[in-house]
Amino acid sequence: MTVVAERPGRVKSFLRLVAIEHSVFALPFAFLSALTAMQRHGGQVRWGDLLLITIAMVGARTFAMAANRIIDRRIDARNPRTAGRELVTGAVSVRTAWTGAAVALAVFLAAAAALNPLCLLLAPLAAIPLVVYPYGKRFTDWPHAILALAQAVGPVGAWLAVTGTFDGSGPAWLLGAAVGLWIGGFDLIYACQDIEVDRRIGVRSVPARYGLRFALHASTVAHVVTFGLFFWYGDLIGLGWLWWVGLLLTAFAFGYQHVVVTPTDLSRVNRAFFTANGFVGIALFVFALLDLVIRLHLAS
């Protein structure tokens, strides 16, 4: 008896295409920014705003990933590491991917409109770097900087979602810069995996242009600055001891990430992402959110 494997449905394949589960890495930064703004503007948790921010963030990221996969599908087909992606293998059609991207963009814009007029006005601007990033590797050796800019938008947008104004938004810009450098710095590490293929097919990146050692050193510098910005953010808004415990753990995670990935051994890049990088994105903000929630509770 022959067993025929069931082909995943379109929706399931699309969600796998955009790695929807990775949305959890970006959300804590937006929540932290939003809760900080709430603490400073009334001291009450506004659950409706947090829900809309979640919808907007997931919508924007889904749109970005779908657009990235569509734009890069021919490059992905020429790289053994990415040749199994859904648009290359045909598990997801280009038409389905475009449809999913359009729906995700519409969801993002609708959530922005439901938050306040300023968010709706700025939403198209926030979407621009999301689309420019995959093209970046065609015209600059530093596409990682475009990704950093795209990621920095999240905390700023979350602050504006709560306040509806740029007034007093300095902490959000500081946090956005930290998040952008964090992700951009890791993208430098991640791109090291493809250095030989990128050089052969003409894809531009820091590792392809300047070599592994330079890229890893640049990533280290980016993450040292990131840590400094996180420190500055906690001091600026007066976070308590929970934040500093989380920051200490983050320092160990950053250190681990840069120890396990070396110019002579890139075999643990995925471990750096799913373990160390994921830990930075979740653990630090669990401590920060606990601190803010306690403060919001005491103020209510």
N, C-alpha and C positions, 0 to 999 in steps of 0.2 A: 504494500500500500504506500503510495506516494503522498507525502504531506506537503502541501503548498503553503508557503509562508504568506500570511495576510499582509498586503501592502498598507502602510499607514495612510490614514486619511489626509486630505489636503491641509486641514487645520493643524493636525498634529505634526505633519511634516514642516509646515511653515513655522510653527513654534520652535521646532528643533533647528530650523534654518537660522532663526534670529536668537537662539540660545536664551529664551525668555526667562529661564531660571537665574540668569546672571543679572537681571534687573535688581536683585536684592543688594548687589554691591553698591549701586549708586543711591538707592533710596535713603539710607541712614544719613547721608550728608544733607539731603534736602530736608529731612525731618529735623535734624539738629538745627539747621538755619531757621526753619519755620518755628520751632519751639522757642528758640532764642528771641525771635521777633515777638512771639506771643507773650513771653515773659516781660518784655519791655513795653508792650502795648496792651495793658489790661490784666495780664497775669492769669488768663484763663485759656485752657486748651480748647481749641476750636476744631472739633472732630470733622466737621464738614469740609473745612479747608484742607485738613490733612488727607482726607479721602480724595479730594480733587487734585491735590498735589501728587498723590500716588498715581492717579489715572494719567495725569499730564506727563509725569516722568516715564511711566511704562510706555505710553503712547509715543513719546519722543524717541526713546531708546529703540523701540521696535521699528519705527520708521527709519532710524539711522542704520540699524543693522541690516534691514531689508535692502535699503538703498546701497549700502556698502557691498552686500553680496551680489546684487545685480550688476553694479558698475565694475566689480572686480572678477566677474565670473570667468572671463577669458584668461586673466592672470592666474586665477585659482586652478584652472584646468592644466596649466603648465607647471604647477608646483606639486610634487608628490605629497607634501604635507596637507595640502588643501584640495587635492583632486577628488576626494570623497565627499565634498560638500554637496548639498542637495541640488543646487542649480547646475552643477557640473554633471552629476549622475542622472539628472532628470527626475529625481524624486519630487522636486517642486519645479513647475514650469515658470518661465519668466513672467508670463501673464499673471499667474497666481501670486508671484512675489510682488509684482507691481500693484495688484489689487490689495494685498495685505499692507503694503507700504502706504497706499492712499488711505485705507481705512485707519491705520495707526496715526497718520498725520491729521486726519479729520478729528479723531478722538483727542489728540493733543490740543488742537485749536479749540475744540468745543470745551474742554476742561479749562483752558486759559480764559475763554470768554465767560465761563461760569464763575471764575474767581474775581476778576475785576477788569475794567477797561484797559488799564496799563498793561496787564499781562497779555491781553489779546493783541494790543498794539505791537508789543515787542516779540510775540511768539514767532512770527515769520523770520525775524532777525536771528532768533535763537536756533532756528532750523537750518540756517545757511551753513555754518561750519559743519553740521552733521552730514551735509551732502558734499561739501568741498573736501572733507578729509580723504575719502577714497581716491579723489583725483589728485591729491597732494603728492602722492608717490610718483606722479607723472611729471611734475614740474619743480619739485623742491627736494633737497636732501633731508629736510626737516619736517616731514608730514606729521611727526609726533607732536610738534608744537600746535598744529591745527587741532589734533585730538585733545590736547590739553585745554585749548580755548573752548572747545565744545563741552568738555566736562566741567569747566569752571562756571558755566552758565547755570547749572543746577541749583547750587546754594543761593545764588543771587536771585534767581527766579522764584525760589521758595519764599525768600524774604519779601519780595514784592507781592507775592500771592497773599501774604498775610496783611501787609501794611498798605499796599496800593500806592506807595511813594518811595522815591529814592532817599528821602530824608532819613538820616540816621542809619543808613544801610552799610556803613563801613565794615562791621563784623562779617557781613555776608560776602563782601568782596574779598576780605582776608581769607575766609574759609574757602571761597571759590578758587582763589589762587593756590591754596594748599592742595585742594582736590585735583586741580588741573595738573600741577607739577607731579603729584603722586601717580596719576594715571599716565601722564606723558612719560615720566621716568620709567614706569614699568614697560610701556610700549617700546622703549629703547631696548630693554632686555628681550622682550618677546620677538622683536624684529631680528635679533641675532640668529635665530633658528634658520632664517631664510637667506643668509648672506650670500651663499654661493649661487643659489637659484636666482636671487634678485640681480646679482651682477651679470649672470648669463642672459637673462631675458630683459634687462634694462629697467627694472623697478628701482626707484630711488629711495634711499633711507640712510640714516646716519651710519649703521654698521656697514652697509654696502659701499658707502663713500669713504668713510674714515677708518673702518676696521673694528673688530670686536673689542679690543682693549679700550679704544677711545669711547665707544658707545657705552660700555659698562662703567667707565669712569664718569661719563656725563650723567648716567642714571644715578650713580652714587651722589653726585653733587645735587641733582634735582631732589633726591630724597632727603638729603641733609637740610636743604632749604625748606622742604615740605615740613619736616619735623620742627624747624624753627617757627614756621608760620602757625602750626598747630599750637605750639607753646604760646605764641603771641596771642592767638585767638582765645585760649583759655584764660590768660591773664587779663585780656581786654574786657571780657564779659564777666569776669569774676567767678569762674567755675570753681567748684570745691574739690575736695581731696579725691573723689571718685574719678574725676577727669584726669588728675595727675597719675593715679594708678594705671588708668587705661593708656595714658601716654607713655608710661614706663614700659608697659607690655608691648606697645607699638614699637618702641625703640629696639627691643629684642627681635621683633618680627622683621623690621627693616634690616637689621644686622644679619639675621639668618638668610634673608633673601639674597643679600649680596655676597654671602659666604658660599652658598651652595651653587651659584652660577658663576663660572669663571671662563676666561677666554679659551681654556683648554678642555672645559667640560660644560656643555650646554644640555646635558641629558636631564637635568632637573629643573628646566625652565617651567614646565607645567606644574611641578611641585611648588615652585615659588609663587605661581599664580593662584592655584587652588588652595594652598595651605597658608603661606605667609601673606600673600597679597589679600586673600579673602579674610584672613584674620585681622589685618589692618583695617579693612573696610567695615568690619562688623564689631569686633571686640572693643575698639576704641570708642565707637559711638554708642555701644551699649552702656558703657560707663558714663559717657557724656549725657545720654538721654536719661539715665537713672538720676543723675545729678539735677538735670533740668526739671524732670517730672516731680522730684521731691520738692524743689523750690517752688514750682507752680502749685503744688498741693498745699504747701505751707502758706502761700500767699492767698489762697482761696478761702 
